[in-house]
Amino acid sequence: MKRLFVLIGLVVPAMLWAQSGVVARHPQGQGEKMLTMEEAVLGRNVRPSSVYARWTGPDTYACFMDRKWQNFDVKSGEASEYVAATLPAGIPEDAANLTESPDGNFAYTLGKSLYIFSDSPVCVAESENDEITYGQTVSRNEFGISGGIFWSPKGSRLAFYRKDESRVTSFPLLDITTRTGSLVEIKYPMNGMESERISVGIYSLADSSTVWCEVDDFGDDRYLTNISWTPDEEHLLIQVLDRTQKHVRMNMYKASDGSFERTVLTEDNERFVEPLDPVHFLEGTYSFIYRTDNRDGFRNLYLCDTLGTVRRLTEVDADVAYAGNDGRYVYYTSAEVSPVENHLFRIRISPARRKGSFDPGTARFGAPERLTSEEGWHNISLNQDCSKFIDSYSSFNVPGCTDLRSADGKLIRNIQTAGDPLSEYKTGEVLLGKVRSADGNYDNWYRLFLPPDFDPSVKYPVILYVYGGPHSQMVQDSWLGQVRMWEMLMAQKGYIVYVQDNRGTQNRGAEYEKAIHRQCGKCEMEDQMVGIEMLKSLPFVDADRIGVHGWSYGGFMTISLMTNYPQTFKVGVAGGPVIDWKWYEIMYGERYMDTEETNPDGFAATSLIGKAADLKGKLLICQGAIDNTVVWEHSLSFIQRCIEENVKVDYFPYPLSEHNVMGRWRIHLMDKVTDYFDDYL
């Protein structure tokens, strides 16, 4: 009889999980050790060992192995000491944004001014006042922008950003480290208000002169992004995006005087267009590779020229990303195998010549070749001539592997294969699966952690960890589904932990990503609730003990779920939450929500201020007090409304933390989060 009970206990969960979209399982660990919070937060000894490898030449690469940098020869495999390049004497110690030119010069910023250094420092652009910045990132790092200095291919010219924040409102941050406390004013462009003004300058090293690109499109609060030089250094391509983020013009400007030459292509979308990539010229030609999701529904690559030719190169219903080209092959990574896998492909371009030059309009494209065969998520680094690549990958049950391969995908040698760092720990089974989206059109992937020694006759509490916002993908077919070790720790403590992607996140195409437009949180919550209802249908889930935790957009989702589904969620911990999109930044917020003036119903429906009275469960809000991303006005305003509505809520600030609580302070944070679930869930 006992044997029969055990068999039933094993068979019933398997049948249930088969109905719940389980795709892969990671077995329970056989060790005895329990994770500490320090291990979970800092990742020490509980992450797969890895090597950081980068190309130092066509046939050499540097690796950080055995606690030191070594340089490896591809052909022989022999290692030698890696000696890092040193900066020339004379560059100031406090120089920032250092960027080296192809011929060995450097550009850098000091304060808000821009300099170059050859034999001595030369000021390219000196800031006129504290509201003008040269050579630094703009637009709060949206639109793929990560810097403000752009060397030409041979180093004879330097393009750079000028940012004017004189019209942008300030927001005060409290500095408690001074004797009596003080306020630090930051420029924070809030939704619907005045924005920064951006210009692009071009400095000529030959005659020490600067010209400015004559951008006349869309008004002076438009965005300038994805700065790209033509191979001959004679022109600059700029993607000009209007303030509404619904119209893009790729314009070409003369480097000699900054004058407008022509519009190469345009993009228009009634929801939003989001340019994220500079163009990449095909080696030896004046044609370039361009990526957009606005033409065929997925982020695909297009072969273009500056005369207006636009041809789709990657004809797949999946998002892809450019990896490199050698003039014959274009290499790219793609989600076409599965949205939770990332693989390397290449397409051959057979040139057709027109009057001795490459003609993109009649060039022939070969069939795509898949170059990575092992299941999982592959991170690719091609060498400069695209003859070889370093492939670092993992999958749900493979902790990690780094291989050196030739351009056709053949293995040259294995650099490292990682072991299981949790082999000595007591861990439960981990599941990778998928559920349908609330609209029935997509599969949403999830990872789920079961407690060790899982007993299907016991009802377990559930913690939903959520982010759910744009540009995220929480679940991948990488080791343990892209695990955060806090999830494993909570499973060890007896919780079922569930993490799921939803519409609005990336890597599933434009319709999936843009479903949130003008109503952030709506379809995301609907999708998350499909997963929650699936869990509630299982006999070992305690439907009366479901908690939720998330940070930033995940904090917004946490409070949204708790106030829109108060009967489902008993406990929540929200970190750095967006409360009302009118208080969030222009660049991100206006893309997804438009403005309060143009979308009043959307702002009213998504604001959490009016939902404070609907809060029934126990809620803890944690917030960095000097958060310059989701400013303090959000969470404090929600707390004030809770006070007015006599709604009990808990609050814990981190006085010296910005948007994220980092380093060893994060141990305190996650202890706080854990204790809250232990006490109330």
Number of C-alpha atoms within 10 A of each C-alpha: 6 7 8 9 10 10 11 13 14 13 11 13 17 13 10 14 16 12 11 18 19 19 13 16 16 18 12 19 17 14 12 11 13 16 20 12 18 16 17 21 22 16 14 11 11 17 21 19 15 18 19 11 21 17 19 16 13 15 16 17 20 23 20 15 14 8 8 9 18 18 21 21 16 18 10 8 13 11 16 12 11 16 10 8 6 6 10 14 9 11 19 12 8 9 14 16 17 15 18 18 19 13 11 12 16 21 26 27 26 18 15 20 20 27 21 23 17 14 11 11 15 13 15 24 20 16 16 11 11 11 15 17 25 29 29 22 19 24 23 16 12 16 21 14 20 14 15 24 25 21 23 23 17 13 18 16 23 24 24 24 24 24 23 19 20 16 14 18 16 15 17 16 18 17 16 14 10 9 7 7 10 13 12 12 12 13 17 24 23 22 22 18 14 16 26 24 21 20 18 24 22 25 21 18 14 8 7 11 12 19 17 20 21 16 21 10 15 16 11 15 16 23 27 24 26 19 22 23 26 21 19 10 19 13 22 23 23 26 27 25 26 19 19 20 24 16 19 25 20 20 21 25 22 20 27 18 14 20 16 17 13 16 18 19 18 14 19 15 13 9 18 21 23 19 23 15 20 20 23 20 23 23 17 12 16 17 23 20 24 24 25 22 20 18 15 14 17 23 24 27 25 20 23 25 23 18 11 13 15 20 17 17 22 24 12 18 16 21 25 26 19 21 17 23 23 16 17 16 21 23 24 23 23 26 21 17 13 17 22 20 22 27 25 25 22 24 19 19 19 16 18 15 13 11 7 7 12 19 19 23 17 13 15 14 16 13 11 18 14 18 19 21 10 12 19 25 28 26 15 19 18 21 20 16 16 19 15 23 24 26 25 22 25 28 22 24 19 20 21 25 21 23 17 21 21 16 19 15 18 13 15 16 15 13 18 16 18 16 15 15 14 19 15 14 17 20 27 22 18 26 23 23 21 19 23 17 23 20 10 9 9 16 19 23 27 23 26 24 29 25 23 20 14 16 14 16 11 11 17 22 20 28 26 23 23 24 25 29 24 18 11 14 21 24 22 25 26 23 21 26 28 17 20 15 20 21 22 27 24 22 26 22 15 18 27 28 25 22 23 25 28 33 29 27 23 21 24 25 23 22 13 19 19 19 18 21 19 25 19 25 24 20 19 24 20 17 25 24 17 17 25 19 12 15 20 17 13 16 16 18 21 17 21 16 19 26 26 26 24 22 23 22 22 24 28 28 30 30 30 23 23 25 21 16 16 16 14 21 29 22 24 29 26 27 30 29 28 28 27 21 27 23 19 22 21 26 22 19 19 23 21 21 25 28 22 17 10 12 13 13 12 19 21 16 16 21 20 26 18 16 18 25 17 16 23 19 20 19 25 22 25 23 30 22 21 23 21 17 17 23 25 24 16 21 26 15 15 23 20 14 18 20 14 11 12 11 15 16 17 12 15 14 16 19 15 15 17 19 21 17 21 13 10 11 13 18 19 16 19 17 14 16 19 17 12 18 24 12 8 14 20
